[in-house]
Amino acid sequence: MLKDLFNKPKWQHRDPSVRREVIGELSDQELQQALPEVLKDPDAEVRVAALKRALSLQELQRVAAEDPEEGVRQTAGQRLRELLRQPSQDSHSLQERIEFLRNSQDQSLLEDLLHTAPHADLRRALLNLSPREKALADVAVDDTDAEMRRLALKKLEDESLLERVMRDTRRHDKRIYREARAKLQQKRLEQGDPRAVRRRRQELCSEAEKLAWTVDADRDAKSLDEIVEEWKNLPVAPEEEMQRRFDAICHRGLNKGKEASAAEEEDRDKAGTSATAQAAAQEESKDATPPRESGDADSQQAAAARKSASAQGLIERAERLARDKKSGLQQRLLSRLRESWKEAGRQQEISEEDRQRFSQALEQLEELLREQSKRNQEILEEIRGHLGEVERHLAQG
């Protein structure tokens, strides 16, 4: 026993001051081996000295929760947070720390690190450990990393906290503000909230109105179809006035697409008419020499067919447009048809019957143009009326 007494390690010395001094002299390996026993030392200052160099996350957590001395518990908690906040290449890997926090189920420790850990990779990993909603809202508002703010907002579901995020980010983080507003509105739409549905219908009207005045017909037609489909699927029926406004906007968008298609088709027809007229003129010069007697009748019929080809194309084009009552007809379309007709008349002989058919088709087109102009004027008056109402509401505050 006497031999064991002399061989006892110095950290077990009877004098607490010696034990405290020895703790500072031990190597890291020696201290970690002795740590479970040292943390049972009756002297609180010895325990504190050991805790300041401790590396065991589990021992630190146990002491922070169980030691009878408040100062010792605080030292253990501070050391634990220090180790958990360190970069991955230090004493504990990122995976080791995440696994420790997952098993510890200490929400206060998790949320403290979520706010204070200096490295974004650790904070992002902590988001997957299901912190409480309030902590998520704090991160969405205050975190220095933009991606962290977005990830936290994505996990946030509480409506009152979404409203708080909107209030706190309105002036300094427009992106988070817009995403929080969109998420909150979507949740309320799914619940059938009348105010949210009305607000969404107003947004759809604005989106459709923008499309109705742009020029990319194919792209915009698809987008307009999507807007109409969403409008139909909203849970609360629209007010009558709002439905009229939406219908008028969609009508404008539909006519815009047809105008573009009609203009493209008319340009193709004009190019074809010009080519046909040139071919007819060339054939006429060939027909200036007397045809051979054996094929005289056939040659004359072929020449006559070629002479009327371009005129027939223009007549069919005009009649087709006249039959399409919904076509987005414009004045320039009529002007082009007349110019093409004159050009065809200069290059070939047009029968009286064809002239009458073309004239009748033009009259129908002019009537269609007058009707369309009248409808456009009505739509314009509706828009002016809506603008007047908006101005009155703004004036009333």
C-alpha positions as semicolon CSV with decimal commas, in nm:
position;residue;x (nm);y (nm);z (nm)
1;M;0,000;0,000;0,000
2;L;0,289;0,230;0,077
3;K;0,422;0,168;-0,276
4;D;0,082;0,256;-0,426
5;L;0,076;0,572;-0,219
6;F;0,405;0,693;-0,362
7;N;0,305;0,594;-0,718
8;K;-0,022;0,786;-0,716
9;P;-0,048;1,045;-1,002
10;K;0,003;1,404;-0,894
11;W;-0,348;1,505;-0,997
12;Q;-0,461;1,292;-0,704
13;H;-0,241;1,487;-0,455
14;R;-0,402;1,582;-0,123
15;D;-0,340;1,952;-0,181
16;P;-0,598;2,107;-0,424
17;S;-0,349;2,373;-0,533
18;V;-0,106;2,101;-0,643
19;R;-0,381;1,919;-0,826
20;R;-0,478;2,239;-1,010
21;E;-0,116;2,298;-1,109
22;V;-0,071;1,941;-1,230
23;I;-0,381;1,962;-1,450
24;G;-0,209;2,236;-1,648
25;E;0,105;2,025;-1,692
26;L;-0,060;1,706;-1,820
27;S;-0,045;1,633;-2,194
28;D;-0,373;1,626;-2,386
29;Q;-0,364;1,248;-2,401
30;E;-0,295;1,211;-2,029
31;L;-0,571;1,455;-1,938
32;Q;-0,831;1,289;-2,160
33;Q;-0,750;0,951;-2,003
34;A;-0,777;1,089;-1,651
35;L;-1,077;1,316;-1,722
36;P;-1,358;1,091;-1,586
37;E;-1,179;1,071;-1,249
38;V;-1,061;1,433;-1,244
39;L;-1,420;1,552;-1,296
40;K;-1,509;1,379;-0,967
41;D;-1,255;1,592;-0,777
42;P;-1,414;1,751;-0,466
43;D;-1,250;2,085;-0,545
44;A;-1,454;2,288;-0,797
45;E;-1,148;2,477;-0,925
46;V;-0,975;2,149;-1,015
47;R;-1,281;2,042;-1,210
48;V;-1,293;2,382;-1,386
49;A;-0,925;2,356;-1,481
50;A;-0,984;2,014;-1,634
51;L;-1,300;2,124;-1,817
52;K;-1,118;2,410;-1,992
53;R;-0,903;2,150;-2,171
54;A;-1,161;1,872;-2,203
55;L;-1,237;1,726;-2,550
56;S;-1,516;1,480;-2,470
57;L;-1,847;1,626;-2,588
58;Q;-2,041;1,369;-2,384
59;E;-1,854;1,443;-2,059
60;L;-1,894;1,817;-2,109
61;Q;-2,267;1,783;-2,167
62;R;-2,306;1,562;-1,858
63;V;-2,118;1,803;-1,634
64;A;-2,307;2,103;-1,774
65;A;-2,629;1,934;-1,669
66;E;-2,533;1,757;-1,344
67;D;-2,247;1,930;-1,158
68;P;-2,364;2,077;-0,824
69;E;-2,163;2,399;-0,874
70;E;-2,312;2,659;-1,107
71;G;-1,971;2,793;-1,208
72;V;-1,859;2,443;-1,310
73;R;-2,176;2,389;-1,510
74;Q;-2,124;2,719;-1,692
75;T;-1,761;2,633;-1,770
76;A;-1,865;2,294;-1,910
77;G;-2,137;2,454;-2,126
78;Q;-1,900;2,719;-2,263
79;R;-1,634;2,460;-2,348
80;L;-1,896;2,241;-2,517
81;R;-2,014;2,528;-2,739
82;E;-1,653;2,622;-2,815
83;L;-1,578;2,273;-2,945
84;L;-1,901;2,252;-3,144
85;R;-1,840;2,588;-3,313
86;Q;-1,487;2,505;-3,429
87;P;-1,404;2,441;-3,797
88;S;-1,441;2,082;-3,920
89;Q;-1,066;2,021;-3,936
90;D;-1,026;2,075;-3,559
91;S;-1,090;1,824;-3,280
92;H;-1,426;1,697;-3,407
93;S;-1,546;1,649;-3,765
94;L;-1,868;1,807;-3,885
95;Q;-2,034;1,465;-3,899
96;E;-1,930;1,388;-3,538
97;R;-2,079;1,713;-3,412
98;I;-2,402;1,669;-3,606
99;E;-2,438;1,315;-3,477
100;F;-2,377;1,434;-3,119
101;L;-2,641;1,708;-3,149
102;R;-2,890;1,466;-3,306
103;N;-2,851;1,226;-3,013
104;S;-2,844;1,495;-2,745
105;Q;-3,189;1,636;-2,837
106;D;-3,092;1,961;-2,665
107;Q;-3,298;2,222;-2,848
108;S;-3,149;2,520;-2,664
109;L;-2,795;2,407;-2,754
110;L;-2,896;2,342;-3,114
111;E;-3,060;2,682;-3,155
112;D;-2,772;2,864;-2,986
113;L;-2,531;2,712;-3,239
114;L;-2,774;2,787;-3,522
115;H;-2,734;3,158;-3,441
116;T;-2,371;3,174;-3,328
117;A;-2,168;2,911;-3,519
118;P;-1,930;3,108;-3,744
119;H;-1,926;2,853;-4,027
120;A;-2,221;2,837;-4,269
121;D;-2,168;2,467;-4,346
122;L;-2,236;2,381;-3,980
123;R;-2,538;2,611;-3,958
124;R;-2,687;2,461;-4,276
125;A;-2,641;2,110;-4,139
126;L;-2,814;2,216;-3,815
127;L;-3,125;2,316;-4,011
128;N;-3,185;1,947;-4,082
129;L;-3,208;1,869;-3,710
130;S;-3,559;2,020;-3,686
131;P;-3,509;2,335;-3,482
132;R;-3,822;2,505;-3,350
133;E;-4,018;2,738;-3,576
134;K;-3,920;3,052;-3,384
135;A;-3,551;2,971;-3,435
136;L;-3,617;2,924;-3,808
137;A;-3,782;3,265;-3,825
138;D;-3,484;3,424;-3,648
139;V;-3,246;3,267;-3,901
140;A;-3,462;3,374;-4,196
141;V;-3,440;3,734;-4,076
142;D;-3,093;3,768;-3,921
143;D;-2,849;3,512;-4,064
144;T;-2,557;3,664;-4,256
145;D;-2,569;3,392;-4,523
146;A;-2,834;3,447;-4,792
147;E;-2,873;3,076;-4,864
148;M;-2,923;3,006;-4,493
149;R;-3,204;3,260;-4,482
150;R;-3,374;3,097;-4,780
151;L;-3,336;2,744;-4,641
152;A;-3,479;2,848;-4,303
153;L;-3,774;3,021;-4,469
154;K;-3,839;2,711;-4,679
155;K;-3,884;2,506;-4,358
156;L;-4,099;2,767;-4,184
157;E;-4,473;2,687;-4,175
158;D;-4,626;2,895;-3,894
159;E;-4,837;3,174;-4,045
160;S;-4,781;3,423;-3,764
161;L;-4,405;3,375;-3,794
162;L;-4,422;3,414;-4,173
163;E;-4,597;3,747;-4,112
164;R;-4,320;3,843;-3,870
165;V;-4,053;3,757;-4,130
166;M;-4,235;3,978;-4,381
167;R;-4,245;4,270;-4,137
168;D;-3,879;4,236;-4,039
169;T;-3,739;4,194;-4,392
170;R;-3,961;4,437;-4,582
171;R;-3,699;4,712;-4,597
172;H;-3,365;4,530;-4,600
173;D;-3,418;4,189;-4,769
174;K;-3,661;4,212;-5,059
175;R;-3,600;3,857;-5,175
176;I;-3,690;3,696;-4,843
177;Y;-3,982;3,935;-4,807
178;R;-4,126;3,832;-5,147
179;E;-4,074;3,462;-5,082
180;A;-4,233;3,483;-4,736
181;R;-4,530;3,674;-4,879
182;A;-4,573;3,422;-5,161
183;K;-4,555;3,130;-4,919
184;L;-4,806;3,285;-4,681
185;Q;-5,043;3,369;-4,965
186;Q;-5,017;3,017;-5,105
187;K;-5,104;2,868;-4,766
188;R;-5,407;3,094;-4,741
189;L;-5,512;3,018;-5,096
190;E;-5,508;2,647;-5,014
191;Q;-5,727;2,723;-4,714
192;G;-5,974;2,914;-4,935
193;D;-5,920;3,248;-4,760
194;P;-6,140;3,501;-4,953
195;R;-5,895;3,791;-4,919
196;A;-5,604;3,581;-5,042
197;V;-5,809;3,457;-5,338
198;R;-5,915;3,810;-5,432
199;R;-5,555;3,932;-5,409
200;R;-5,441;3,647;-5,634
201;R;-5,713;3,728;-5,889
202;Q;-5,590;4,088;-5,897
203;E;-5,236;3,962;-5,960
204;L;-5,358;3,735;-6,240
205;C;-5,538;4,030;-6,401
206;S;-5,216;4,230;-6,391
207;E;-5,012;3,943;-6,536
208;A;-5,264;3,886;-6,816
209;E;-5,274;4,259;-6,889
210;K;-4,896;4,267;-6,939
211;L;-4,918;3,973;-7,178
212;A;-5,201;4,137;-7,371
213;W;-4,972;4,425;-7,469
214;T;-4,657;4,231;-7,561
215;V;-4,567;4,095;-7,902
216;D;-4,443;3,737;-7,863
217;A;-4,769;3,567;-7,961
218;D;-4,666;3,201;-7,932
219;R;-4,493;3,239;-7,594
220;D;-4,762;3,467;-7,452
221;A;-5,052;3,251;-7,571
222;K;-4,918;2,963;-7,366
223;S;-4,870;3,185;-7,061
224;L;-5,220;3,328;-7,100
225;D;-5,363;2,975;-7,109
226;E;-5,187;2,899;-6,782
227;I;-5,327;3,216;-6,624
228;V;-5,681;3,128;-6,738
229;E;-5,644;2,776;-6,598
230;E;-5,530;2,906;-6,259
231;W;-5,814;3,161;-6,259
232;K;-6,069;2,880;-6,309
233;N;-5,920;2,664;-6,034
234;L;-5,923;2,929;-5,758
235;P;-6,168;2,823;-5,484
236;V;-6,378;3,138;-5,437
237;A;-6,590;3,276;-5,725
238;P;-6,476;3,620;-5,849
239;E;-6,676;3,938;-5,819
240;E;-6,876;4,021;-6,131
241;E;-6,677;4,336;-6,206
242;M;-6,343;4,156;-6,168
243;Q;-6,462;3,874;-6,397
244;R;-6,559;4,130;-6,664
245;R;-6,218;4,290;-6,638
246;F;-6,042;3,955;-6,673
247;D;-6,258;3,855;-6,971
248;A;-6,181;4,185;-7,146
249;I;-5,807;4,140;-7,092
250;C;-5,817;3,783;-7,221
251;H;-6,015;3,897;-7,526
252;R;-5,744;4,149;-7,601
253;G;-5,474;3,884;-7,561
254;L;-5,661;3,643;-7,790
255;N;-5,703;3,906;-8,061
256;K;-5,336;4,001;-8,030
257;G;-5,232;3,643;-8,103
258;K;-5,466;3,620;-8,400
259;E;-5,346;3,951;-8,537
260;A;-4,991;3,824;-8,534
261;S;-5,090;3,497;-8,703
262;A;-5,302;3,679;-8,961
263;A;-5,020;3,921;-9,040
264;E;-4,776;3,633;-9,090
265;E;-5,018;3,448;-9,315
266;E;-5,089;3,764;-9,515
267;D;-4,715;3,822;-9,564
268;R;-4,676;3,467;-9,692
269;D;-4,969;3,512;-9,931
270;K;-4,828;3,839;-10,057
271;A;-4,493;3,678;-10,128
272;G;-4,670;3,393;-10,308
273;T;-4,884;3,636;-10,510
274;S;-4,580;3,829;-10,624
275;A;-4,405;3,509;-10,732
276;T;-4,718;3,391;-10,915
277;A;-4,757;3,725;-11,092
278;Q;-4,396;3,716;-11,209
279;A;-4,440;3,362;-11,337
280;A;-4,756;3,468;-11,522
281;A;-4,575;3,761;-11,684
282;Q;-4,301;3,529;-11,804
283;E;-4,555;3,292;-11,949
284;E;-4,732;3,581;-12,125
285;S;-4,407;3,674;-12,301
286;K;-4,373;3,314;-12,412
287;D;-4,731;3,313;-12,537
288;A;-4,660;3,617;-12,757
289;T;-4,538;3,376;-13,030
290;P;-4,818;3,187;-13,207
291;P;-4,874;2,840;-13,059
292;R;-4,840;2,536;-13,273
293;E;-5,165;2,442;-13,449
294;S;-5,176;2,092;-13,304
295;G;-5,196;2,224;-12,944
296;D;-5,360;2,566;-12,992
297;A;-5,667;2,515;-12,768
298;D;-5,474;2,352;-12,484
299;S;-5,210;2,628;-12,481
300;Q;-5,471;2,904;-12,461
301;Q;-5,645;2,736;-12,166
302;A;-5,314;2,696;-11,981
303;A;-5,227;3,063;-12,037
304;A;-5,567;3,174;-11,909
305;A;-5,527;2,963;-11,594
306;R;-5,186;3,116;-11,524
307;K;-5,323;3,470;-11,572
308;S;-5,592;3,420;-11,310
309;A;-5,376;3,234;-11,054
310;S;-5,259;3,536;-10,853
311;A;-5,604;3,701;-10,854
312;Q;-5,766;3,381;-10,728
313;G;-5,518;3,363;-10,440
314;L;-5,602;3,717;-10,330
315;I;-5,976;3,654;-10,357
316;E;-5,954;3,336;-10,149
317;R;-5,740;3,518;-9,892
318;A;-5,992;3,803;-9,859
319;E;-6,291;3,565;-9,839
320;R;-6,118;3,353;-9,574
321;L;-6,050;3,658;-9,357
322;A;-6,409;3,776;-9,398
323;R;-6,540;3,440;-9,274
324;D;-6,317;3,453;-8,963
325;K;-6,533;3,682;-8,747
326;K;-6,290;3,666;-8,456
327;S;-5,981;3,756;-8,657
328;G;-5,770;4,038;-8,514
329;L;-5,803;4,240;-8,837
330;Q;-5,613;4,566;-8,877
331;Q;-5,635;4,851;-9,127
332;R;-5,291;4,773;-9,265
333;L;-5,417;4,426;-9,369
334;L;-5,682;4,582;-9,593
335;S;-5,427;4,821;-9,738
336;R;-5,192;4,536;-9,825
337;L;-5,470;4,339;-9,991
338;R;-5,562;4,639;-10,207
339;E;-5,199;4,698;-10,304
340;S;-5,153;4,331;-10,395
341;W;-5,474;4,342;-10,602
342;K;-5,355;4,645;-10,795
343;E;-5,021;4,479;-10,861
344;A;-5,198;4,166;-10,986
345;G;-5,418;4,383;-11,211
346;R;-5,114;4,546;-11,368
347;Q;-4,954;4,212;-11,446
348;Q;-5,256;4,018;-11,573
349;E;-5,614;4,049;-11,694
350;I;-5,877;3,993;-11,421
351;S;-6,231;3,889;-11,509
352;E;-6,532;4,094;-11,402
353;E;-6,661;3,805;-11,192
354;D;-6,333;3,796;-10,995
355;R;-6,343;4,171;-10,948
356;Q;-6,692;4,151;-10,798
357;R;-6,594;3,866;-10,564
358;F;-6,293;4,059;-10,438
359;S;-6,499;4,375;-10,390
360;Q;-6,762;4,188;-10,186
361;A;-6,494;4,031;-9,968
362;L;-6,338;4,374;-9,904
363;E;-6,676;4,517;-9,800
364;Q;-6,718;4,234;-9,548
365;L;-6,369;4,296;-9,415
366;E;-6,435;4,668;-9,374
367;E;-6,751;4,592;-9,177
368;L;-6,555;4,352;-8,956
369;L;-6,295;4,620;-8,898
370;R;-6,562;4,870;-8,791
371;E;-6,706;4,617;-8,543
372;Q;-6,363;4,545;-8,402
373;S;-6,288;4,917;-8,363
374;K;-6,614;4,962;-8,176
375;R;-6,531;4,671;-7,941
376;N;-6,181;4,807;-7,878
377;Q;-6,332;5,142;-7,786
378;E;-6,562;4,970;-7,534
379;I;-6,266;4,788;-7,379
380;L;-6,075;5,115;-7,358
381;E;-6,369;5,280;-7,179
382;E;-6,380;4,989;-6,931
383;I;-6,009;5,029;-6,858
384;R;-6,052;5,404;-6,809
385;G;-6,338;5,334;-6,571
386;H;-6,123;5,096;-6,364
387;L;-5,842;5,351;-6,353
388;G;-6,088;5,616;-6,237
389;E;-6,204;5,392;-5,952
390;V;-5,843;5,325;-5,848
391;E;-5,768;5,698;-5,847
392;R;-6,076;5,767;-5,634
393;H;-5,977;5,497;-5,382
394;L;-5,626;5,642;-5,363
395;A;-5,763;5,993;-5,313
396;Q;-5,984;5,869;-5,028
397;G;-5,675;5,722;-4,859
